């Protein structure tokens, strides 16, 4: 049975398996993922505690999770580039740099969100 032939509940279960495998691979091979997972463990409970209402708590928590999400995407881009780009090529470098820029934007967003909420600016 080809992967495209899987339907219904089995398809949902297989999607979960593939996602879990992706999390494990990212954790094993990417130090930045391990660091950002630690940030989630520290900052998400802190954000829940420090937020004054549901909106603030959501913004604090989601801004940290967004960094992790973008890092997962960046790691996937880097893996594909490394797989297909054995030689030095300006497009490979550009793809990696753009992925890194996306992570930097997410981190900036989190810092701005936390600063504005915590210091009530």
C-alpha positions, 0 to 999 in steps of 0.5 A, spaced: 500 500 500 502 506 497 503 512 502 497 516 499 493 510 499 492 510 507 486 514 509 481 515 515 484 514 522 490 510 520 492 516 516 491 521 522 495 516 526 501 515 521 501 523 521 502 523 528 508 518 528 511 522 522 511 528 527 513 524 533 519 522 528 520 529 526 521 531 533 525 526 535 530 527 529 530 535 531 532 534 538 537 529 536 541 533 531 539 540 532 542 543 539 538 550 537 532 545 538 534 543 545 535 550 547 529 552 545 525 546 548 528 548 554 526 555 553 519 553 552 519 549 559 522 555 563 518 560 559 511 557 558 510 556 565 513 563 567 508 566 562 502 563 565 504 566 572 506 573 569 500 574 565 494 578 568 489 575 563 488 570 558 490 574 552 497 576 556 498 569 558 496 566 551 501 572 547 507 570 552 506 562 551 505 563 544 511 567 542 515 562 545 512 556 542 513 561 535 520 561 536 520 553 537 516 552 531 520 557 526 526 553 528 523 547 526 522 549 519 529 552 519 532 546 521 528 542 516 530 547 510 537 546 513 537 539 512 534 539 505 539 544 503 545 539 506 542 533 503 542 536 496 547 541 496 554 538 497 557 543 493 558 551 495 552 554 492 549 562 493 542 559 493 544 554 498 547 559 503 541 564 501 536 559 503 540 557 510 540 565 511 533 566 510 531 561 515 536 563 520 533 570 519 526 567 520 528 565 527 531 571 529 524 575 527 521 570 531 526 571 537 525 579 536 517 578 536 518 574 543 522 579 546 518 585 544 512 581 547 515 579 553 517 586 554 511 590 553 507 585 557 511 584 563 513 592 563 506 594 561 509 599 556 
